[in-house]
Amino acid sequence: MRSFNLDQLRTFLEVVEIGSFSGAARRLNLTQPAVSSQIRELEARCGIQLIDRVGKQVQTTAAGMDLVEHARRIMRECESMDLAMHRFHDGWQGRVHIGTNLTSTVSHVTNW
């Protein structure tokens, strides 16, 4: 069984939010066929239809609505993870190593 693809979930959420494949494509800077392909692959992965295509508009199926809630949680966790890693990268969080020699330690201790 294949794993879920974050890009497909992000694309799915954009399609649902905007209500069209072409609008989602513009926002994601993708082609409309690329968006359609990602949704098809996601539906194949799930084995069910997630979006009803009604002309140029889309409607989310019951299964699609359930997936929306899960996908939003996953995206929030990904954003949280990204933020946490940036704190390490930017030096706000992590381990600090302080070097000292015996002389500075001894003179500091004897002054107590």
N, C-alpha and C positions, 0 to 999 in steps of 0.2 A: 504494500500500500504506500502510495506517495504521500509525502508531507504537504501540508498547506504551504502556499507561497505567499509571503508578505506583500509582494507587489500585486498579486492577484486580489488579495483582500483589500488593499488600498484602492485599487481600481474599482472593485465592486462597491466600496463605500462611496466613492466619488459618483459613480453612475446612479446609485440610489439617491444620494443627496441632491444631485443636479437634476436627475430625472431624464437624462438622455446620454447616449453613448458619445455623440459628437461633442456635447458640452464637457463631459468628463475628459475626453481626449484633449480638448483645448486647455483645460486646467492642468492636466498632467503632462502637457507638452508631448503627447503621443499622437499617432494617427488613429483615426476611428477604427480601421481594421485591426490595429494592435489591441485596442480596448476590447473589441468584440472577441478577439482570439483569447484574451486573458479571461474573460467571463465564460466563454465556452469551456476552456480548460478547467476553470474552477467548478463549473457545473458537472463536468465529466468526473472530476475528483470526488465530488459529493454524490454523484449518481442521481441527481435530481435537478429539476429546473428551479432556479433561484429568482429569475426575472422573467416577467411576461412582457414581450415586445408588442406594443400597441401603436402601430405606425411609427412615428419618430419618438414617441414617449415610452417610458418603461413603468411597469408596476411591479412591486416586489411580491413574490408569492409568500405564503405562510412560512415556508422553510427559509426563504430569503430574509424575512423579517427576524426570524430567530438568529440567523447567521449575522445579521447587522449588529445585534447586541454583543455577540461573542467577538466579532471583528473589532468593534469599537474598544472593548476591553483589552484585546491584544495590542491594538495600536497605542492605547494609553500606556501599557506596560513597556512597549518598545520605546516610546518617548521618554519614559522614566529611566529606562536602562541607558539610553543615549545621554541623558542629562548626567547620570551618575558617572559614566565613563568620561564625559567632558570635564567633570570636576577633578578627576585623577589626571587627565591630560593637561589641564590648565594649572595644576599644582595646588589646587584648593584642598585636596584630600589626598592622603597617602601616608607614606612612612618618611620620616625625616631622620637622617643620620648625622650625628654631631661628633666631630673628631676632637680629641683633646690629648694632651700629653700628661705624664705623671706629675710634672712640676706644677702645672696649673691646678690640678686636682688636689695635690697635697697642700699647697698654700691656701687654697680655698677651705679645705677641711680644717686646717690648724687655726684659722681665724674664727671658728665657731666657738 
